[in-house]
Amino acid sequence: MTSPHRTAANASLRIAVDIGGTFTDLAAFNENGDLLSFGKALSTHDDLVRGIQDTVDDAKVAFKDAFLFLHGSTIVINTLLERTGAETALLITQGFKDIYEIGRINRPDAYNLFFNKHKPLVPRSLRFEVPERLLVSGETHRPLDEDAVRALGAQLRERGIASVAILLLHSYRNPAHEKRVKEIIQAYLPNAFVSASHELTQEYREFERASTVAANAYVGPRVQSYLGNLEKHILNKDFPGDFYAVQSTGGLFPLADARRDCIRMLESGPAAGVIGTQAICAQIGLSNAIAFDMGGTTAKAGVILNGQPLTTGSALIGSYERALPIQIPMIDIFEVGTGGGSIAQVAEGSGLRVGPRSAGSFPGPVAYGRGGADPTVTDANLLLGRLDPDNFLGGEMKLDLEAVKHAITTKLATPLGLGAVEAADGVLRIAATAMSYAVKGVTTERGLDAGAFTMVVYGGAGPLHASAIAREIGIRRVLIPFSPGHFSAYGMLFGDLRYDYVRSCFSALEKMPFETLEGLYAELEATGRGAIDASAVRPDTVKMSRFADMRYVGQEHAVTVELPEAIFVHRDRAAIKHQFDEVHLQRYGTHAPAEPAEIVSVRLSAVGLMRKPPRQALPVGGETPSPSSLKRTKDVYFRGSGFVATPVFNREKLLAGNRISGPALIEEHASTTVLWPADALRVDQFGNLDITIGEPA
């Protein structure tokens, strides 16, 4: 956004803002080490910028004091799921206009008479064929017909098309035709958003490439408008620094890149939470962890394995059979539509259903008193005593307990023939089961034993349900980090500049010369260093990580394997094969060391490591918390025990070494941790709540 010389000499604040479905969160720290501040406000979906300013005001910080603004948002994923993007045209190689709709013909439920195929973002009437053709080698088979492209440009201009996606076959090998088509179209549509597939990915698979560039173009105008309004707002607030967005890898990239490659912001907020979890793991010496984030609208999970986040080269947006594939590097995150604002209702057959419909920030849960009439997960927690009507968000928002009792009784309990307490407990049991699917999606389905991991739980609603979800899955240890209600924003402060590159290069492992492999990585590394050097923000150091997508000869799908530097120092081809065999074994439960393998693509992550927020150790206390940390005792409902007199502790007054036996509530400004009977909690040296899950009641 700005060049280094524009950065104010006295601006030392780094501000990070994450927009969620219900709340907008802020975390800020001063690189002088004397400030770490948080803010939270309801998301304002009619004007997202206003919600951001509300969090800045709540945190009592100012843009004029910041040299760096980091931002993650759900605007990309929401635009795709809600189908509220721009009218988009897709230009594609002649003869292939239907590959975007044909897809992979996934039909997992073969006997379902009511099966619905995925609905493309671009209808067939807006897909246009371009006369040209490249060979898989990248050589020209049929020259580009520029006159035909000009005719298309005039036609699109006449129709008032706002956005254009370009996908030409084998452009990952040779982007020359795509570049020229983009130049011509931009001349005819200077105000349109135009995206070419080679700018987003240089990896094979034409359907996935088509889907990715179509999605980028579909969300582009809306994201560009939003980012432009936000930039204008912070400049009007005398912001002197640089604006970076958070990618789905958890890395940071400049505003200019975010405006062009909008789709890379697909999972920016959830990815930042995983990066924050990685930082905590490094701090306390934990190698493996599940990062679990529960907010007001959704619950998300990712995995830290051997100190690194698990990543993927693609994702499916929507259910499996109707999904839109997005082919970009990202942290492997599984999401379910269950959060604090998820609405509970009596479904057909007198069954209780929770989510995926959410009350959002407006009207919100019944408890908020903003017009919500349908009971939610948050309302159930209030009725069962787990939330305090007078102490929500530190007392800034009063909750309406009587309205909640009425809504749960009339809309759930009476139709089901239950008491209000039983109905509320049922809501939380169903929610816990639904959220456990997110954890299983990134562990069990990846060949990992969830029970062997520590679950790091955050998000405003996460600590309320942490113990119940852990019991559902068989996890024995849960960690509630520092300020969980702001944790995704906090995780952004641990983000680094990051650029990811991929090149498809089909070759048998045994036949690929090391010189060729080294050359591919050297080319990607030069590109990565150039991108980092062009950044206005100077990282402390630059780290390059090499990966390869590999498969056994005859297989269709590949797995990504990290290739340590020692492999290239010793030119150890056998070590590459061994790495692949081990990853394949972990992922699929089987491998074939005697079978030949091939390299499908090479990948590189270029990371500019930046200074991280300090986290000072807490003062040490005794095992028994000080009397001043006990706020009160209240009745809280636990299944199997009924309402139990439960102590409520102020987290800010707990010291390292303090131990608490369940049942208990630990309250803080933006979250409440529920400690079940038989659970045991220890406050570690950095203030994390380290919980050992007891046997179920």
N, C-alpha and C positions, 0 to 999 in steps of 0.2 A: 504494500500500500504506500509505504514511504521509503525513501532512501535513508541510509544510516545517518547522513548529516542532518536530517530533519528531526531525529530523536532528541528530545530535550535532555540536556546534561543532568538535570536534577530529577528526572523521572526514573524511578527504580522499581516501580510496582508492576507485577505480572498479574493480570486479571483473567480468569477463566469462567465462562458461563456455559451451562448446559441446559437446554430447553427440553423438558419432558412433557408428557401428555397432560399432567396435572400441575406440576410445579416447575418453576425455573430456579436453578441453583447457581450460586456463585461461590468461587473460592479465589482468594487473592493472597499473594505473599510479596513481601518486600525483600529484594535481594540483599539488603543490608542486614537482614535477619531479625528485624525488630517488629515484624507484623505478619500475622496470619489471620485472615478475616474471612467470614462466611456470610452469605445472604441467601434468603429464600423468599419467593413470592409466587402466587398463583400464576400459571401461564395464561397469557392473554392472547388467545388464538385469533382474535380479530385484528390484533396489532401486536405481533411478537416482540417488536422493538420496545414497546411500552413495558412489557413484562421484564425485559432485560434491565431497563432503567430502574424498575422497582427493586430488583435484587441489588443493584449498585447502591441505591439509597438505603436499603435495609442493612447492607454491610458497612455503610458509612465510609465508602471509599469514593474516589473520583477518577474519571478517565484522564483528566489532565495530569494526574500523577503517575500514569502508567506508560511504560515503554513497550509493552507487549500485551495484546488482547487475543485470547484464545477462545474459540467458539465451537461448540458442538450442538447439533440440532436434529430434531426428528422430521424436519420439513421434507427431506427427500423420501424417506420411507413412507411417511403419511401421504404424500402426493401420489405415490405409486399405489398404495393400498386403497386410498379413497377415490382413485381415478379422477383427480382434479387437475391434471397437467394440461399442457398446451396442445392445440391441434397440430399434429406432427405428420410430416411426410417422410417416407423411407425410400431412398434411391438405392437400387440394388442391381447387380449384374443381370443382364438380359437372360431370361429363362429360369430365374431363381426367385421370383417375387413371392412365391408361396412357402419358401423354407421357414420363414419367420412364423408362419401359422401351423405348418405341418409339425415342426419341432421334432421331438424324439418319439412321439406317439406313445408316451407312457400310459399304461393302462393297468395299474396295480390291482384294481378291483374289476377283474374281467367279466364278472357276472352281474354287475350293477347296471340295471336297466335305466337308471336315472343319472348315469355318469355325464358330467359336463366337462368338455374340453376347455383348456385355458383360452382366455379371450385376449388377443393381442392388444397392445396399447395403440397400435396403428392399424386401422381397418384396411381391408384389401383395396378399397377405392382410393386410398392415399399412398399406395405402394407403386412406384414407377420404375420401369426397367431402363438400365443404361447400357447401350451397345458398347461392349468392351469385354475382354477376357484375358486373364493372366493364367499361366500354367502354375502348377504347384511349386515349381522351381523359382517362380517370380519373373520368368521371361514372358514377353508379350506374345500372346496367341492371336488376339484381335485388337488392333489399335482402338484407343478411345475415340468415339465419335463426338467431338466437341460441339458440332452443330446441334446434335440431338440433345446434348446437355443444356445448351442455350435455350432450345425450345422448351425444355422442362422448366428452366428457370423462369421464362416468361409465363408459363402456365401456372406455376406456383405463386408467382407475384399477383396474377389476376385473381387467384382464389384466396389471397390474403393469408397464406400459410405463415404461422408464427415460428415454426421450428422445423428443421430438416435433419434427418439422420442419413448417413452415407455408409453403405456396406458393399464393398466390391470384393469378389472372390480372391483369396490369396493375397490380400493387401498386407497381411502380416509379414509376407516375404518381400513385397515391393509396394510401398505406399504411393508411388508416383501418380497412378490414375486417381486415387482418392484425393490426393492433394489438389490435382488440377480440377476435379469436379467441385471441390469445396470453393476454390477460387472463383469459378464461373458462377456458382449459385450465390455466393456472397455479393458478387457484382449486381445480380438481379434482386437480391433480397438483403440489402445492407443492414436492415434493422432486425433481421431474423436470427435466431439461435441456430447455428449450423455446426454439427458434430460429425466427425469422421472416425470410423472404428479403429484405425491404426493409432489414433491419439490416446485411446483408452487401453488397448491391449494389443500386443503383437504375438498373440498365441492363436493356434489353430482352433477349429470347431466353428463353422460358419453360423449355425443356428444360435449358439451362445453369444457369438460376436454380434449378430444382428439384434438379439434381444438386449444386449448391453448398450449398444449405441442408440437403439430406439428409446430405451429407458432414460439415458442421459439427455437426449433431445427432448423427451416428454417433460422431464422435470426442469430442464434448463431455464426457460423464461421465468418461471416462478422463483427458482433459487436465485437467479441473477438479480431479479427485482428486489427480493428480500435482502440479499447481501449488500446491494447498492443502497437501500434505505438504511440499513444498519451502519454502513460505513459513513453515510452522510450524517447520521445521528451522532456518532461518536466524534466525528470531526467538529460538529457544532458544539460539542462538549469540550473542545480544545484538546482532544487526544493527540499527542505528538508522536506516537510510536507506530508500530507495525501490527497488522491484523492477520492472524493465521487461523485457518480452520483445522479441525481435527478429522483425520481420515478414518476409514473403517479398520485400518491397521493399528490405530492408536497413535500414529505419527502425525506430525504437523506439516501443513503445506500452505504456501502463501495464498492470499486472497485471489490473485490473478489466476492461479491454477484451480482454485475452488470454483471460480466462475465458469471455467471451461470444462473441467472434469467433475461436474456436480455429483455424479453417481458415486464418487469416492467418499462422499460424506454419508453414505447409506446408513451405516451403523456407528456414527461418530461418538455419540454419547455412551452407549454400552461398551464400545472399545476402550474408551478412556477409563471406565471402571475397571476393566481387566488390567490395564497398564498400572493403575493405582494398586491393584491387588499384587501385581508382580513386584512393585516397589516395597510393599509390606513384607512379602515373602523374603526378599533380599535382606531386609532390615533384621528380621528375626531368625534367618537361617532356615526357612521352610522351602523345600524343593517343589512339592506338589500341592496344588490347591485348586478348589473349585471357586470361581468368582460368581457369586449369585447376587443379582440386583433386582429388587422388587420395588417398583414405584407405584404411582397411582393408576396406571393403565395396563402395564405389562410386567412380566417377570422374565429376566434374561440370565443365561448362564454361559460362562466360558471356562477354560481350563488353563492352569499354569502347570506345565510338565517339565521337570528338570530345570526349573527356574525360568522357562520361556513360555510365552503364550502360544497355544496351539493355533495355527493359522490355516487358511484354506484359500484356494485360488478362485472359488466361485461360491455362489449361494443361490438358493431358491426362494423367491419372494412369493409367499402364498403356499397353499397346500401342495403336496407332492405332485398330484396328477394335474393340477391346474396352475402350476408355478411358472413364474417368469424367471429364467436363469440370468444371473448377473455375474459376469466373468471378470472379476477384479480381485487383487489380493486383499484379504481382510482377516481379522481375528475370527476364529470359528466360534460363532455365537448362536445359541438356540433360544428361541423366544416363544412364549405362550401368552395368550391374551387374558392374563389374570393379574390384577393389581388391586391396590386399596380401593379404587373406584369401580371395580368390576361389579356389575349389577346382578343381584340374586333374584330369581323368579321361579314360579312354579310352572314347569313345562308340561307338555302333553303326557298323560298317564300319571299325573300327580307326582312327578319327580322334581327334585330340587336341582336347579341349574345355576351355575355361577359363571358369568362372563360368556363370550368375549366382549359383549357390549359393555361400555364403560360410561360412567357419569362424567368423567373428565374433570376439568377445573370449573366448568360451568355447565349445568347447574351444580354439579358435584354431588357428593353423598348427601343424604338427608340431614346428617349431623351438621353440615356446613351452614344450613339455613339460607341457602341461595336459590331455593325453588326446587331442589331435587326431591322427588317423591318416591323413587324406587330404592329399596334398601340395598346396601353395598357391603363389601368386605369390611370397610372402615366402620360402618354402622354396627356390624356384628361385634367388632372388637370393642366398641364403646359400650354396647349393652352388656358384654361379659366382664366389664371392669378393667380392661387392659389399656384403655385410653382414659385420660382424665378430662372431663368436659371443661374444666377451668384452667387446664395447663397444656393445651394443645399449641404447638409452636411457641412454647414458653409463655403461654397465656395470651398471645397476640390474637388468637382466633378462638372464640368460645364455641363449644359444640352443644347442640340441642338434644339432650338425652331423651326428653319426653317425646319429641317428634320421632326419634328413632324407635322407641318402644312401640309407638302407634303404627309406624310403617311396617316393622317386622311382624307385629301381631296380625295386622289386617291383610298384608300381602303375602306372608309366608306361613306363619304359625297356624292361623285359623284354617286356611285351605288345606293344609297338610295334617290337621288334627294333632298338632303339637303345641307345647308351650313355647313362649317367645324365646326362652333361654335355649331350649332344645333346638329350635330352628336356627338361632344364631350360631350355636355350636356346629350344626350341620353345614352351615355356610363355610365356616373356617375349615372343617374337615375336607370338604370338596375342594376348596381353594388350595389346601396343602397338597392334595393328590395331584391336582392339575399342575401346580408349580414344580412338583417332583419330575414331571415329564421334561422340563427344560434341563434339569440336571442330568437325567438319563440320556438326553439327546446329545450331550457333549462328553459323556463318559461311557456308559454301557454300549451305546451304538458306535463308539469309536474303539471298542475293545479294551476299555479301562474299567477297573473296579472302583465304583464310586465310594464304596465303604472304606477304601484305603486312603481317601483324600480328606484333608481338612477343608471345610466349607467356610469361605470368607463371605459374610453376608452384609449387604449394605442397601442403600435406597431408603427412603423414608419409611416404607412399610416392611422392609426386609427383616429387621430384628424382632418385630412382633411375631413373625412366623418361623423364625430360624429353627427353633427347637422342634416344632411340629414337622417341618420338611425333613430335617435330619433323621427323625424317627421313621418317617415314611420310607426313606431310602436305605437306612442302616448306617448312616454316618455317625461317628462317635465323637468328633471334635468340631466345634464351630468357633469362628473368630469374628467378633464384631469390631470393626476398625474404628479409628478416630473419626468422629463426625460422620457417621454413616449416611445421614440425610443429605449431605452435600458431596458424597464421595465421588460421583462421576466427574463433577466439576473439579474436585480436588485432584483426581487422577490426571486431568489435563495438564496440571502443573508439573507432572512427571514425564510428559510427552517430549519426544525429541523430533527434530526435523527428520523426515523420512521420505525416501523415494524408492519405489519398487519397480523392477523391470523384469520382463520375461521375453524369451525368444524361443520359438519352437524350432527344433533341429533334430529330426528323426534320425537316429543312428544306433546301431548295435553297440553296446558298451565295449565289446572286444575289438571292434573295428574303428572306433573313434580315436584318432591320434590325440595325445595329451596337448600337443601344440594347438590343435583346433579348439579343444575345450578351453584351454587357457586364453586363446584369442577371443572367444565369445565372452568370457567373463571380463577380460581386460576392456573390451568395448563397452560393456555395461557399466563397469566401474568408472570409466572416464566420463560417461554420461552422468552418472550419479554425482561424481565430484563436481562436475560443472554446475549441476542444479543446486548443490549445497553452497558452492562458492558464490552463486548468483543471489543467494538469500541475503536479505538485509540484516538478519540476525546471525551472529557468528557463534557457532557451536564451539565447545571446549575441544572436542576431538571428533574424528570421523571414523566410523566402523563399517566395514563391508562384510556382509554375510552371504555365502554362496549356497545355493540349493539346486536340486535337479528333480524334475518330474520323471519317474522311472516306472517301468512295468516289465513283466515277463513277456518274452516274445510270444505273440498270439493273443495277448490280453487286449482289452479295449481301454480300460481306465487305468490311470497312473496314480501313484502316491508320491508325495513330495518328501525328499530326503535332504537333510542338511549335510554339506560336505565341508568338514573342518579343513583348516589351512594345511595341516600336516599331510593330508592326502595329496596335495599338489606339490608340497616340498619333496615328498618321496615318490611321487608319480605312482601311487599305489592303486592300481585298478581293482585289485582284489578287495581293498578296503571299501571302495565305492559299492561293490556288489554286496559286501557284508552289511554295510549300512542299510542298503535297500532291503535285504532279506529280513533284517531285524524290524524295520518299520512295517513291512508287509505282515510279518508275524503278529505284531502288536495290533495292527488294524483289523486283520481278517482272521486271526487265530491259526494261520497256516503260512508256510513259505516253502520255497523249492530251491535250496542252495545249488543244486546240480543243474538247474535250468538256466539258459542264457537270458540276459536282461538287455533292455534298450533304454536309451535316454530319449525322452519325448521333447522336453523343454528344459532350458536352463533359466534359473531365477537368481536375482540379486537384490538384496536390501541394502541401500546406502543410508546410513543413519548418522546424523550430526548430533552428538550427545550434548545436552544442555544442562546447566546447573539446576539442581533439584531443591525443592523446599526443605528446610531443616526440620527435623522432628526431635525435639529434646526429650530426654528421658524424664519420666515423672519422678517426683520425690517419693522416697520409699516409706511405706507405712507398715503397720503390723498386719497380721492375718485378719484381725477383726477391724472392720471399717470404723472410722471415728463416728461418734454419736451425731456430729453435725451433718454427716452425709445421709442420715435417715430422715426423709421428709415427712413420712406419715405411714400409717398402715391402713389398708383398704381391702374390701372383699373382692376377690377375683375368681372367676369361674375356671376350673380345670376339669376336663372330662375324667370321670372316674372318682373325683374327689368332691365335686360340687363347688360351691363358693367357699373359698378359704381366705382367712385373714392373712394378707400378704404385705410384707414390708416394701416400701417404695424408696429407692435410693436416688440421690442426685449424682449423676455420673461425674460432674465437674469436681466433686469433692472426694472422689475415690482416689486412693494412692496405690502405687505399685506394690504388689504383694498382698493387697486386700483379697479376702476370700469370702464368697457369699454362697450359701446353700439355698436351693430352691424350696418353696416357691418364692419368687421375688420379681419386682419390676425395677428396671434401671432407666430412669428418665433423663433425657437431655433435650436441647432446644428443638431439634427436628426429628426425633425418633424416640421410641421406647422399646427396650429389650425385655422380652418375656422369658423368665427363667422358670422352667417347669419344676414341679416336685421331683426330687431325685436327681436333678441337674446340679452341677457344681461349677462355680465361676471363680476364676482367678484373674486379677488385673496384672497384665505383664508390664515390663519396664517402660514401654512406650504408650501405655494407656489402653491397649487393645483388651477387649473382654474375651478371655480365653475360656470357653465353656466346654465342659465334659458332659456329654449327653447321657443321662441315666436310663435305666430300664423303663419302658412304658408302664404307665399306671394300669 
